[in-house]
Amino acid sequence: MANASRLPGRAEHEWRWQSRAACRGLGSERFFHPDGERGDDRDARDRAAKRVCASCPVRVQCLRHALHVQEPYGVWGGLTQEERRALHNPLRASA
């Protein structure tokens, strides 16, 4: 679960970008793995999500949000949870 203390709150202007997201209305199953999904299935899901993100007009805002709230699940702004974690802890990613 995202760190709720980092969420921007009820200020509508903080969330307006979501209405322009390429993923809007596509369903969360493309961006969030079911429990236990691994290997080729997981990789295929990540690639499909990243294709949507690649053409998204608010990709930067989405990624910025995910990094700010330390979103622990799913593809946000074109990065998986593992890729976002590596940005927070580059030494761990190179190990």
C-alpha positions in Angstrom: 0.0 0.0 0.0 1.2 3.5 -0.8 2.4 5.7 2.1 -0.8 7.6 2.8 1.0 10.3 4.6 2.6 11.2 1.3 -0.6 11.4 -0.7 -1.4 15.0 -1.7 -4.9 15.0 -0.1 -8.1 16.3 -1.5 -6.7 19.1 -3.6 -8.3 18.4 -7.0 -5.5 20.2 -8.9 -3.1 17.5 -7.6 -5.0 14.8 -9.3 -6.3 16.4 -12.5 -3.5 14.8 -14.6 -5.2 11.4 -14.1 -8.2 12.4 -16.3 -5.8 12.7 -19.2 -4.0 9.4 -18.6 -3.7 6.9 -21.5 -4.6 4.1 -19.0 -7.9 5.7 -17.9 -10.7 3.2 -18.4 -8.5 0.3 -19.3 -8.8 -1.6 -16.0 -6.2 -2.2 -13.4 -5.5 -5.8 -14.3 -3.1 -4.6 -17.1 -1.0 -2.6 -14.6 -1.1 -4.7 -11.4 -0.1 -8.4 -11.1 -2.3 -11.0 -9.5 -0.7 -12.7 -6.5 1.9 -15.2 -7.5 2.3 -14.2 -11.1 5.9 -14.7 -12.3 8.1 -15.3 -15.3 6.9 -14.9 -18.8 3.3 -14.0 -17.8 4.5 -11.2 -15.6 7.0 -10.0 -18.2 4.2 -9.9 -20.8 1.9 -7.9 -18.5 4.7 -5.4 -17.8 5.5 -5.0 -21.5 1.8 -4.4 -22.3 1.5 -1.8 -19.5 4.6 0.0 -20.6 3.3 0.2 -24.2 0.3 2.1 -22.9 2.6 4.3 -20.8 4.9 5.0 -23.7 2.4 7.2 -25.4 0.8 8.7 -22.3 0.6 12.5 -22.2 0.9 12.5 -18.4 3.6 9.8 -18.0 6.0 12.2 -16.1 3.3 13.3 -13.6 2.3 9.6 -13.1 5.8 8.5 -12.4 6.4 11.6 -10.1 3.3 10.7 -8.1 4.4 7.0 -7.8 7.8 7.9 -6.6 6.6 10.6 -4.2 4.1 8.3 -2.5 6.4 5.3 -2.8 3.8 3.2 -4.6 4.8 -0.4 -3.9 2.7 -2.1 -6.7 2.0 -2.0 -10.4 3.4 -0.1 -13.4 3.2 3.6 -13.0 4.7 6.1 -15.4 6.2 3.3 -17.4 8.2 1.7 -14.6 7.5 -1.4 -12.6 7.7 -1.5 -8.8 11.2 -3.1 -9.0 12.4 -0.3 -11.4 11.0 2.4 -9.1 12.6 0.8 -6.1 16.0 0.8 -7.9 15.6 4.6 -8.4 15.2 5.0 -4.6 18.0 2.7 -3.8 20.6 2.5 -6.6 23.1 0.4 -4.6 20.5 -2.3 -4.1 19.7 -2.4 -7.8 23.4 -3.1 -8.8 23.8 -5.9 -6.3 
